[in-house]
């Protein structure tokens, strides 16, 4: 095999994770060795650490527009989301055992809710439209007198669709008032995972009307393994593990001072540069979308054309499979991601693309490009130099020939009699 | 730790991670042979075949992930040697590589006989590929199944009904060796009544006693797939 030396490297998977901003690294630096104290200690090194943590908390609180006491640090957004679901649900389960979420949530929510069903909670999924926007009326229809949590992500990690969080917040507020008037004591809490939204969208929790809100360090050029969570006053959370009672007894464990400081600085920088960077990226995003959909035949944009993150491009290039594209692009120094079953642990195609009402072939064929701080127009031109060639080659290999508007699996007969679980628009072929 | 040494031994000569799952961080590796066949696939069917250009055809899909593989065969009727195997695959890197290497294995040295070729099992394909990541095997190595289907197609077209392989399904028409699976496939291809299915399979022609059962199956599969 011809071994090519990579001449250029283009990283377009910022939704997976980002590099650490050097400015953040500098701010974190003292807390690894020089100021290593435990914030719980009363002596000077402990006080220095405590001050650093509380300073970080205040920084995050300012961006969230909330009290510093309402901000909790956890070891990553997966933990924070688990706390929001399990912690809140268990603390209020005597009042209601019903939870609603959207059909396109991240696996952290999907799998947490799947697990909590074993504790006799009921879960409903509110559908999205063809462009991945939550149907508000369907959400409202799903709310029952015993619904205690509504969890809807701020922006989708695969297709970048931005959900009407503030409108959902208003709806929840109205439901709360109606319950009060009806004498229903069951609280209803609104949780939103904003891991993908941070750095691009307004994080004001008062405007959004959220009660639980999660931002991750690893998506905003901050350190990995750290997240900040807003917990509105009055929301009780039962811990999911136990220890020294740190973080308001919600999340025990010695605070990771360097990560907390880095998280806050990353969020501060992201917020400061948000508008300018979003405008720059939105232009690049639209440039790439236009070139992909006009220069590569049978390419469909997934998600909403405007109500999407400024750094997210997701297309289905029909008849080909995403893992193959990733490997071919990898060989040319281009790094992207796919919703193909072939790269998922469960071998299930992307539930997000399927929720848009598309056949699994569209999920198989989906390519996600997520741009970032260092992405330039030249990077995207390089992608457009390489990708069309790769698509031609992989289409030669593929036996499929889907039409653009096709919404049925093209060769169901190929799966006959094998116990197939290929799902198409809610229909499962067995 | 001993564990790391053991796991290194299991994946020799592979230092680069090829695919990292975005949600779980799980990694898998492809051998150089896999990469070679993935980047330079052999015996690919480039142009859609003309009517009668090939002697047999088979298509199979992976129930696990939705990959689809198709093979076209040219078979020497005297020697039963596979003179040509062309293919197309919709699937991941290992699925493409597995199909490509199988096409080489079946046609090399003047072509295997049908019996020899049917003896090629997924583990032989794996060995020739220099291994595959464990959880990729069952979905990637489907080409032997597509090949079996194509050989059945050949037997059917050449009237060798007694040779048709029927593993894992129930024979409905013993004279023509047609199974419930064949009927299911016909329904999925769009045949929704006895006439349609008979056009495809000739099932029950000459065996009127099985017609009721065939009709029941058609109704069952129609209900299952089309509601």
Interface residues (C-beta under 8 A of the other chain):
Chain A: X1 X13 X16 X107 X319 X320 X321 X323 X324 X326 X327 X328 X330 X331 X337 X340 X341 X342 X343 X344 X345 X347 X348 X349 X360 X361 X364 X396 X397 X398 X399 X400 X411 X412 X413 X414 X415 X416 X417 X418 X419 X420 X421 X422 X429 X430
Chain B: X18 X19 X21 X22 X23 X24 X26 X30 X32 X35 X36 X38 X39 X40 X41 X44 X46 X59 X60 X61 X62 X63 X64 X65 X66 X67 X68 X69 X70 X88 X89 X90 X91 X92 X93 X95 X96 X135 X139 X168 X169 X180 X181 X184 X185 X186 X188 X189 X224 X225
